[in-house]
Amino acid sequence: SGDGALAAVLAAPELELDATSDYGSVLAELNGRHAGLIDSRTSVLFVGDGRGNGRPPGTEELRRLRRRAHRIGWITPEPPRYWNQASCAMNDYAEIVDHVVTARDPAELADHVGELGHALS
């Protein structure tokens, strides 16, 4: 179930819930350790605010991923008016991925689920 899947992810020992976001490192690791799992049939979905807290955003790594994946989507709680702030790379990410949905709560996400599904298919 959805709740069971979320509980399993949150219980993973390698997940640091208090860690600071570092999308550049995550993208590099995704391209390095898991590159063989992503191909022209794979849709990738990111969920996050796009804030790297002063770390490099990893836009070249996202472009590498984009070249391999079928489609890439992003769900962010950040309204576009905040995407230009110094620690947020969402403007850059939005130029690379296929579709970005802004949803700050489950109701907003439910409003965009069809749009996101279509964008990733």
C-alpha positions as CSV (number, residue, x, y, z in Angstrom):
1,S,0.0,0.0,0.0
2,G,1.0,3.6,-0.3
3,D,1.3,3.9,3.5
4,G,3.4,0.7,3.7
5,A,5.7,1.9,1.0
6,L,6.2,5.3,2.7
7,A,6.9,3.6,6.0
8,A,9.4,1.3,4.4
9,V,11.3,4.2,2.8
10,L,11.2,6.3,6.1
11,A,12.5,3.2,8.0
12,A,15.5,2.7,5.7
13,P,18.7,2.8,7.8
14,E,20.6,4.8,5.2
15,L,18.0,7.6,5.2
16,E,19.0,10.6,7.2
17,L,15.8,12.5,7.9
18,D,17.7,15.4,9.6
19,A,20.2,15.7,6.7
20,T,20.5,18.9,4.7
21,S,19.4,18.7,1.1
22,D,22.1,18.1,-1.4
23,Y,20.6,17.5,-4.8
24,G,23.9,17.6,-6.6
25,S,25.3,14.6,-4.6
26,V,22.0,12.7,-4.9
27,L,22.0,13.2,-8.7
28,A,25.7,12.2,-9.0
29,E,25.0,9.0,-6.9
30,L,21.9,8.2,-9.0
31,N,23.9,8.5,-12.2
32,G,26.8,6.6,-10.7
33,R,25.4,3.7,-8.7
34,H,22.1,3.3,-10.5
35,A,22.8,4.4,-14.1
36,G,22.1,0.9,-15.4
37,L,18.5,0.9,-14.0
38,I,17.5,4.1,-15.9
39,D,16.8,3.8,-19.6
40,S,14.4,5.1,-22.3
41,R,11.5,3.2,-20.5
42,T,12.1,4.8,-17.1
43,S,10.2,7.7,-15.7
44,V,11.9,9.5,-12.8
45,L,10.0,11.5,-10.2
46,F,11.7,13.9,-7.8
47,V,9.9,15.3,-4.7
48,G,11.5,18.2,-3.0
49,D,11.9,22.0,-2.8
50,G,15.0,22.2,-5.0
51,R,17.0,24.0,-2.3
52,G,20.6,22.8,-2.0
53,N,21.6,24.9,1.0
54,G,24.6,26.4,-0.7
55,R,25.8,23.1,-2.3
56,P,26.2,22.8,-6.1
57,P,22.8,22.0,-7.7
58,G,24.0,19.3,-10.0
59,T,22.4,20.5,-13.1
60,E,24.9,18.7,-15.3
61,E,24.1,15.5,-13.5
62,L,20.4,16.1,-14.0
63,R,21.1,16.7,-17.7
64,R,23.0,13.3,-17.8
65,L,20.0,11.6,-16.2
66,R,17.6,13.4,-18.7
67,R,19.5,12.0,-21.6
68,R,18.9,8.4,-20.4
69,A,15.4,8.6,-18.9
70,H,12.1,8.5,-20.7
71,R,10.6,11.3,-18.7
72,I,11.4,13.3,-15.6
73,G,8.9,15.0,-13.3
74,W,9.3,17.1,-10.1
75,I,6.8,17.8,-7.3
76,T,7.8,20.8,-5.2
77,P,6.0,22.7,-2.5
78,E,7.8,25.9,-3.5
79,P,5.7,28.4,-5.5
80,P,7.5,29.6,-8.6
81,R,7.9,33.1,-7.1
82,Y,10.5,31.6,-4.7
83,W,12.5,29.6,-7.3
84,N,14.9,32.5,-7.9
85,Q,16.1,32.7,-4.3
86,A,19.8,32.0,-3.8
87,S,19.5,28.5,-2.3
88,C,16.8,27.3,-4.7
89,A,17.7,25.7,-8.1
90,M,14.1,25.0,-9.2
91,N,14.3,27.4,-12.2
92,D,17.3,25.5,-13.5
93,Y,15.8,22.1,-12.7
94,A,12.5,23.1,-14.4
95,E,14.3,23.9,-17.6
96,I,15.7,20.3,-17.7
97,V,12.9,18.1,-16.5
98,D,9.7,17.5,-18.5
99,H,7.2,18.7,-16.0
100,V,7.0,20.4,-12.6
101,V,4.0,20.4,-10.3
102,T,3.7,22.7,-7.4
103,A,1.8,21.1,-4.5
104,R,2.0,22.2,-0.9
105,D,-0.5,19.7,0.5
106,P,-2.3,16.5,-0.4
107,A,-5.3,18.4,-1.9
108,E,-3.1,20.3,-4.3
109,L,-1.3,17.1,-5.2
110,A,-4.6,15.4,-5.9
111,D,-5.6,18.3,-8.2
112,H,-2.4,17.7,-10.3
113,V,-2.1,13.9,-10.3
114,G,-3.6,13.5,-13.7
115,E,-1.5,16.2,-15.2
116,L,1.6,14.6,-13.7
117,G,0.7,11.1,-14.8
118,H,0.2,12.4,-18.3
119,A,3.5,14.2,-18.3
120,L,5.4,11.1,-17.2
121,S,3.8,8.7,-19.6
